[in-house]
Amino acid sequence: MQDINKSQFGVVAIGRNEGQRLRQCLKSLRAAALVVYVDSGSNDGSLELAKDCGAVVVELDMQLPFTAARARNAGFKALVAAVPHVEWVQFIDGDCELIKRWPQLALSLLVSRPEVAAVSGRRRERFPDHSIYNQLCDWEWNGPTGEVRACGGDVMIRASAFEAVGGFRNNLIAGEEPELCVRLRVAGWKIWRLDADMTIHDAAMTRFSQWWRRAVRGGYAFAQGASLHGKPPERHWVWESYRAWLWGILLPIACTGLGIVFGGWTWALWLIYPIQMVRLAVRDGAPLRQRVLVAVFQVLARFPEGYGQLKFLVDRITKRQGKLIEYK
């Protein structure tokens, strides 16, 4: 396994009002030649904390619509300006802590596989037992390994590939990472996921309202992604958008309308939702509790996802830039 060349490896961290989570994040990034922290209007002392930890601080112009994509692009620009020969960039959210051995593993893969543009690993939830919603996040992060179609916000990217495709799209309020991966794959690059821990994440999601807003954001991202790359062969997030419309909008309208018009047994049409939960719960081999919880919340998520689809549709018709949907 090759040693890390610190002069060619940098980090871009983004955040706002992350408090002690940011301190843990920055302390975990010492393997890099330079750490750039991009702040989006914190008022909790994050700027001073980042400077004390040795990071180069970029204050995002909050007069412009904020997106994580714009923050990451600004951080990458500052990193390249400070270290022009940087070859690999680790993007990380300020509520995450980088696993110590991750940079070595990611860099080894990128050096040995020149066709790979981006590599990610397992993101684990710091406090999965604090709430059902944190637990759902931890299960969500456990995806397939090997060559994959997309990565998340914590990822090591080849700087030359990132620059070649123009970085993230500034106007995406969510889902900017899979959208970037679409363009990377179209350009001939591969995306890889290692079977190794990469980051520890603190979702701090303890309320149903937080989970709901996060799902709304997901629905909006599905719609926005499908509008950009929905045509063959990618069909990016087309099925996810159709699914949100079917289960979150059209079926509720149909069930309610038929119930009002015909009454009686037609209200039983709503049983299609618990039936769908059962179907999803029995289709894999995970532990029973996990299967049940995931199935229930997958079906429930179609309602906020449908709302997110409607929000995007309204924004598109009115030609309005979407606003960030935050859950913290």
N, C-alpha and C positions, 0 to 999 in steps of 0.2 A: 504494500500500500504506500503510495507516494506521500511525501510530506507536503503540507500546505505551504505555498509561497505567499506569505502574508502581503507582499507588495502588489499582488494581483487579485486579492480577494477583499471585497468590501461589503458593507451591510447598509441597507436602507430600512429604517424602522419608522413607522407612522403611528400617531396617536393623538388623543385629546383627553385630558383629565384622567389619566390612568393611575396616578398616584404611585403607590408602592409597586404596583404591577410593572410600571415603567422602569423603576429602579432594578427590579429583578431581570427585566428584559435586557437592559443595557449592560448589566454586569455579566450576562451570559454571552456577550458578543466580543470578547476580548481576543479571539483568534484572528479577527479581521485587521487589515491595515488601517482602515478608517471606518467609522460608524457615522452615518448621517441620520439625524432624527428630524423628521418633518412634523411640526406641530400645527394643529388646526384650531387655534383659538382657545388653548387651555387657560384656566384661571386658578389652577391648583399648585402652581410652582413647577410645573413640568419642564419649562424652558430652563430654569436655573438648575434643576436636578440633572437634566441631560448635559448641560455644560459642565457641571461638576464631575460627571462620569466620563468626560473627555470626548463627547460626541460633537460633531459639527451640527449646529442647529439651523434649520430652515423654517421660517415662519410663513405659513401659507397665507396668501392674500384672501381674507375671508369676505371681501366685497364681491368676489366671484363665487358662483355656486360651488360648494364643496363636494368633492367625491374622493374616495380613497384612491381611485385611479390617478387623479390629478396630483395628489400628495405623493404617490410613489414615483410618478414621472419627475416631479420637482426634486425629489431625493436622488433619483438616478442622475439627473443633470448636475446636481451639486457634487455628487460622488465622482463623476467623470471629470469635472472641472478640477477637482482637487487631486485625483489620481488618474491621469489620462490613460495609463497603460493597464487599468483594471480589466481583468478578463472574466471574472465571475462575481455575481452580485446576489447576495442573500436578501430577499425581501422578507420582512417579518412585521407582524402587528405588535403594537406596544403593550398588549395584554398577554403576550406570549413570552416564554423563556426558551432559548435555544439549548437543545441537548448538547453536551460538551463534545461528544464524538461525531456529531452530525456533519460539521463542515468537512472533516476528513473523508467521511463516507461519500458525501455528495461530490466533492472535488475529484475523488478517485474515479467515480463513474463518468464524470464529464471529461476527464482527461483520457480515459480508455475508450470512450464512445463518442467520437467527434460528431456523430450525426444527432446526438441528443442536445437539445437546446435548454431544457428545464428538467430539474429533478426535485422531487418532493418525497416526504416520508410520512410516518404516522404522527398525526397531531393528537395529543391526549388531553383530556379535560383534567384540570388540576383538582377540582372538587366535584366529582361526578355524583357523590352521595348527598350533596347539599340540596338538590332538587331534581324532580323528574326531568326538567328541561335541560339541566346540565348533563344528566345521564343520556338523554337523547342526542345531545351534541357529541358526546364521547363515542356513542355507537355510530353516529353519522360519519365521523372522521375515519372510521375503519374501512377503507375502500380496497379495491383490488391492487395488486402490485404488478411490476413489469411495465411493459409499454401500455400507456393509458392515453385517453383523449384530452384530459384536462388536469390542471392542478388548482390548488387553492391559493390563498394570500401569502402563506408561508412557503417559499420556494427558492431554490438556487437556480439562477438563470445565467446562461452564457451572454455576456454583455454584447458581443457582436451580433448575435441573433436578435436580441431585444432591440437594439438600435436599427437593425435592418428592416424590421417590420413596423417601426414607428412607436414602439412602447405600448402602453395601455391607452385606451380611448378615454379621454378626459371626461366626456359627458355621460359615461355609464355610472349610474348610482349603485349598481351591484352587478355581480357576475362578470366583472372585468377580466378576471383571470382565465376562465374558460374561453371567453371571446378572444383574448390574446392567443391562447393555444390554438384556436381555429386558424388564425392567420399564420402562426408558426408552422402548423402542419401543412397548410396549403403551400408554404414556401419550401417544404421538403424536410423540415426538422421533425424530430421525434420528442415525445414527452415521456418521462419515466418516473415511476414511483418505486422507491426501495422499501423492502420489508424491514424497516428500522425506525425507531423513534426519532422524531425530528424536533418537535416543540411541545411544550406544556402550555395549554391555553386556559385562560380564566374567563369563562363566559359570563359569570356573575348573573345568571338568569334564574330568578327565583319566583317570578310571577307569570301567570298565564298571559297577561297583556304584553309582556316582553316577547314571549314565544309567538304570539299573534302578529306583532309588528315584524318580527323576523321573517315569518312566513309570507306576509304581505310583500316584503322586500323581495323574497324569492319569486313570487308570482310576477312582480314587475320586471325582475331580471329575465325570467323566461320570455316574457313578451318582447322585451327590448332585444334580447339575443336572437329570437326568431325573426324579428324584423330586419336584422342585419345579415344573418346567414341562414335563413330558413329555406332557401332554395336547395335543390339537389346539387351535389351529392351530400353536403353537410347535414342539412335538415336540422340545424342547431336549435335545440330546445323547442322544436315544433310539437313533438308528442307531449312534452310537459305542458305546453300552452293549451293544446287541445284538451288534455286531461283536466286542467284547471277550469276551463270553460264548461266541460261536460259535468263534472262532479260539483263544482263550486257555484255555477250560475244556472246552466240550462236545466239540470235535473231538479234543483230546488224550486225553480219557477214552475216546472211541469207538475211536480208533486203538489205544490201549493194550489196551483190553478185548478187541477183536476179535483183536489179535495174540496175547494170552494164550490165548484160547479156541480159536482156529482155527489159529494159527501160520502158518508158511510165507509164502506170498505176501501175506497180509493185512498184514504189517508194512510192505509197500510203500505202504500208505495214507498213511504219513508223508510221501511224496513230494508230497502236496498243498501242503505249505509251500514247498518250492523252486519248484514250479510257480507258486504265487501270487506269489513274488518276481519271477519272470520276467515274469509278466503285468503287474505294476506297473511294472517297469523299462522296458517297451517302449511305455508308453501316452502319454508326453509327449516334448517335444523338447529337454529339458535335456541338457547334456553327459553322455556315457556314464558317467563315474565318479560323477557326482552321482546319476544315475538308479539305478545299481546300489546305491550305499550307502543311499540313501533307501529303496529297495524292501526291502533286507535288514533294515534296522532298523525299518521300518514293520511288517513281519511279525513280527519278534522282539518288538516292543513289545506285541503282543496278549497275551503271557503275563504280564508284569507288570501290564498293564491289567486282565486278568482277575482277578489277585490283588487289585488295588485294588477291583474290583467286589465281591469276596467280603468284603474288609475293611469296606466300607460296609454290606453286608448284615448282617454280624455286629453292627456298631455300631447299626444301626437296630433289629434284633431285641432287643438288650440295652438299648436306649435310652441308649446311651453316646455322649458327645460325642467325635467323631473328633479324634485328635491330629495335629499338624502332621507331615507327611512331608518331611523336609529331605534335600537331596542334597549340601549343602556341609558 
